């Protein structure tokens, strides 16, 4: 008899790339579950991969399921977190204490190609049912939420998705968890690059994350005062386009500008296609233009930097911590609402609400992105 294993539980996992605010969300979903809803929360280690490995280990065996429940009930909270063998942990207050502002996720996050297999998902659903899970909360980006949608379509289990990606490329929500922190990190980075750019009269080309979206670069450009932002929405860059950008920088230098910070989103493509990082392609194109015969600044240096995963880490901003709590509150309300089905939390016009999977893109998002880019151009001092 396993008296301490809960009669019902809500499970939570983090999938795909990590994003600041995931730990804040975990704290909120656990504390609200224990304090307000009086429902146990199971933390899944390493996202879908942890579920798949556990489902494979149990493999429908009744005795194996009994042992798993015993292990979960015995190794709760921090004891479960330090156990390398346990992928499902019954969370308690202490296990989420002190994690609010920490980046990443203490439960771990991973990508899982096996989860694309419908039979594998069916085994996972049987595992969750055997563990008395009434709802699964999936925190992640586009790929992770696609997996959540498939689970919702293939079962009667309530699946709540939480948008968490610094790319901010989910068009059904104004803001995803982690974006605000990533923008703050980029502003911090630009501030540091500006110092050496001014000292040496240089052009700094900084490559940001964002996948196919330029939102992160746009917001960072507005907040940091970067002189130029290059985003993927305008289509592939040709040699003539890069010459035009270089000429714009040179013209500003001629009028007395002493440096330039250029932000380029990682989703920017080139015509013809290039295999190297965008920052390095632009460096070569700019340097070639500046060193042409008769150019006024033939010694003007261009330095590239790929900021990479720096943007995912660091202390979570208060804004992301607040958004995490609001998403967790909305998720619990959706779980408790027997009249509603599965869906995703979304921030729309500063209201957090549940939207169904497959909700169409908001036209306002595209308009907002265009307005941001136009505003940046109007504010620049070229």
Buried (B, 14 or more C-beta within 10 A) or exposed (E): EEEEBBEEBBBBBBBBBBBBBBBBBBBBBBBBBBEEBEBBBBBBBBBBBBBBBBBEBBEEEEEBBBBBBBBBBBBBBBBBBEBEEBBBBBBBEEBBEEBBBBBBBBBBBBBBEBBEEEEBBBBBBBBBEBBBBBBBBBBBBBBBBBBBBBBBEBBEBBBBBBBBBBBBBBBBBBBBBBBBBBBBBBBEBBEEBBEEBEEEBBBBBBBBBBBBBBBBBBBBBBBBBBBBBBBBBEEEBEEEBBBEBBEBBBEBBEEEBEBBBBBBBBBBEBEEEBEEBBBBBBBBBBBBBBEEEEEEBEEBBBBBBBBEEBBBBBBBBEBBBBBBBBBBBBBBBBBBEEEEBBBBBBBBEEEBBBBEBEBEEBEEBEEBBEEBBEEBEEEBEE
